[in-house]
């Protein structure tokens, strides 16, 4: 069985490799498009600089303001300890256990139980929970959820998701630009006096292929690493609470709840502890942001030596049978 520390080390290695890989793909893609459009290497390097520069600008904007955009789009309002003292007690306990500052706490008025964390670093983190989560979960289960979300904060998962999201978004924008340029210009926008027309034509073909494959490839890799980070946050929550059973029950309850989360969408669904767009039956696809709930629960059960569950047993764990 892989230990928590081995999981953490592998997670860090995979994160660095993913950032390097996606940056490399963005640079190569920018070079190919630049050469295809301009017909020379100078234009290609200019395109690489523009692509990386726009990604940096976009990343800075998201880095400093992205959390507030997500919170506002989710309809979250900030809470005070006086309003929900029991919730603040749990958050404070988990923050102390995780060695991170107390985050700002927000509430989403929605009957569907769920939660997410956002912020650029542990010192500027925010935690949002739904009213349904507070109603459905007991204290141990709530500790498991809060521990999971603060583990994302402690592991800098929010910053990682932001960085990779910007890079992958940059590749998608490049692909859309190049496909649109090719459609409207017929690929004839290059200078016909170029001495490298054949090379430019070859780059045009390669650019078209990359425009289709690069966004798909980088997105699949991003989602695969995202699923691994969910496993790690679950294990880290068990470490903080010393009680994996609370998170087990919480995951089962959240995934089994039939209420839709009205404020969630494709842009924010990946941030929640359980993807509100794909609940109990979701998570098995390459396009899923979260692992299957049964797999997550069984990984927690490995920590305690308990027998793995089959999918029908999750309903019983959630108290539905």
BELUR-V764815 format. One record per backbone hydrogen bond with DSSP energy under -0.5 kcal/mol. NH is the residue of the N-H (numbers start at 1). CO is the residue of the C=O. E is the energy in kcal/mol with one decimal. If there is no record, write none. Layout:
nh;co;e
NH;CO;E
NH;CO;E
This chain:
nh;co;e
7;3;-2.1
8;4;-2.4
9;5;-2.3
10;6;-2.5
11;7;-2.4
12;8;-2.1
13;9;-2.3
14;10;-2.7
15;11;-2.0
16;12;-2.3
17;13;-2.5
18;14;-2.3
19;15;-2.3
20;16;-2.5
21;17;-2.8
22;18;-2.9
23;19;-2.3
24;20;-2.4
25;21;-2.6
26;22;-2.5
27;23;-2.4
28;24;-2.8
29;25;-2.8
30;26;-2.4
31;27;-2.3
32;28;-2.6
33;29;-2.5
34;30;-2.6
35;31;-2.5
36;32;-2.5
37;33;-2.4
38;34;-2.7
39;35;-2.5
44;40;-1.4
45;41;-2.5
46;42;-2.1
47;43;-2.1
48;44;-1.9
49;45;-2.2
50;46;-2.5
51;47;-2.7
52;48;-2.6
53;49;-2.6
54;50;-2.9
55;51;-1.8
56;52;-2.2
57;53;-2.5
58;54;-2.7
59;55;-2.6
60;56;-2.5
61;57;-2.1
62;58;-2.3
63;59;-2.8
64;60;-2.1
65;61;-1.7
66;62;-2.2
69;65;-1.6
70;66;-2.2
71;67;-2.5
72;68;-2.4
73;69;-2.5
74;70;-1.3
75;72;-1.4
76;71;-2.5
77;107;-2.3
79;105;-3.0
83;80;-0.9
84;80;-1.5
88;84;-2.2
89;85;-2.1
90;86;-1.8
91;87;-2.5
92;88;-2.6
93;89;-2.3
94;90;-2.4
95;91;-2.4
96;92;-2.3
97;93;-2.3
98;94;-2.2
99;95;-0.8
99;96;-0.6
100;95;-2.3
104;125;-2.1
106;127;-3.2
107;77;-2.6
108;129;-2.6
109;75;-0.5
109;107;-0.5
110;108;-1.5
116;128;-2.3
117;271;-0.5
118;126;-2.6
120;124;-0.6
124;121;-2.0
125;122;-0.7
126;118;-3.1
127;104;-3.1
128;116;-3.0
129;106;-2.1
130;114;-1.9
131;108;-2.0
132;110;-2.5
134;130;-1.5
135;131;-1.7
136;132;-2.2
137;133;-2.0
142;138;-2.6
143;139;-2.5
144;140;-1.8
145;141;-2.0
146;142;-2.8
147;143;-2.9
148;144;-1.9
149;145;-2.3
150;146;-2.7
151;147;-1.5
152;148;-1.5
153;149;-1.5
154;150;-2.8
155;151;-2.6
156;153;-1.3
157;152;-2.6
158;152;-0.7
160;156;-2.2
161;157;-3.0
162;158;-2.0
163;159;-2.6
164;160;-2.8
165;161;-2.2
166;162;-2.2
167;163;-2.0
168;164;-3.0
169;165;-2.4
170;166;-2.2
171;167;-1.9
172;168;-2.1
173;169;-2.4
174;170;-2.3
175;171;-2.3
176;172;-2.4
177;173;-2.6
178;174;-2.7
179;175;-2.5
180;176;-2.2
181;177;-2.9
182;178;-2.7
183;179;-2.1
184;180;-2.5
185;181;-2.5
186;182;-1.7
187;181;-0.5
188;185;-1.2
191;38;-0.7
192;190;-0.6
194;191;-2.0
197;194;-0.6
200;196;-2.7
201;197;-2.5
202;198;-2.2
203;199;-2.5
204;200;-1.9
205;201;-1.8
206;202;-2.6
207;203;-3.0
208;204;-2.0
209;205;-2.1
210;206;-2.9
211;207;-2.3
212;208;-1.0
212;209;-0.7
213;209;-2.6
214;210;-2.5
215;210;-0.5
216;212;-0.6
217;213;-2.9
218;214;-2.7
219;215;-1.8
220;216;-2.3
221;217;-2.2
222;218;-2.4
223;219;-2.5
224;220;-2.1
225;221;-2.2
226;222;-2.2
227;223;-2.2
228;224;-1.5
229;225;-1.9
230;226;-1.3
231;227;-1.7
232;228;-2.1
233;229;-2.2
234;230;-2.1
235;231;-2.2
236;232;-2.8
237;233;-2.1
238;234;-2.0
239;235;-1.7
240;236;-2.2
241;237;-2.7
242;238;-1.8
246;243;-0.9
247;243;-0.7
248;244;-2.2
249;245;-2.4
250;246;-2.2
251;247;-2.9
252;248;-2.0
253;249;-2.5
254;250;-2.8
255;251;-2.5
256;252;-1.8
257;253;-1.0
262;260;-0.9
264;261;-1.3
268;265;-0.8
269;265;-2.6
271;268;-1.9
272;268;-0.5
272;269;-0.9
273;115;-2.2
278;275;-0.9
280;255;-1.2
282;279;-1.5
288;285;-1.6
292;283;-0.6
296;292;-2.1
297;293;-2.7
298;294;-2.4
299;295;-2.0
300;296;-1.7
301;297;-2.1
302;298;-1.3
303;299;-0.8
303;300;-0.7
304;300;-0.7
304;301;-0.5
305;301;-0.9
306;301;-1.8
313;310;-1.3
314;310;-0.5
314;311;-1.6
315;311;-0.6
315;312;-0.6
316;312;-0.7
317;313;-2.1
318;314;-2.0
319;316;-1.5
320;315;-2.9
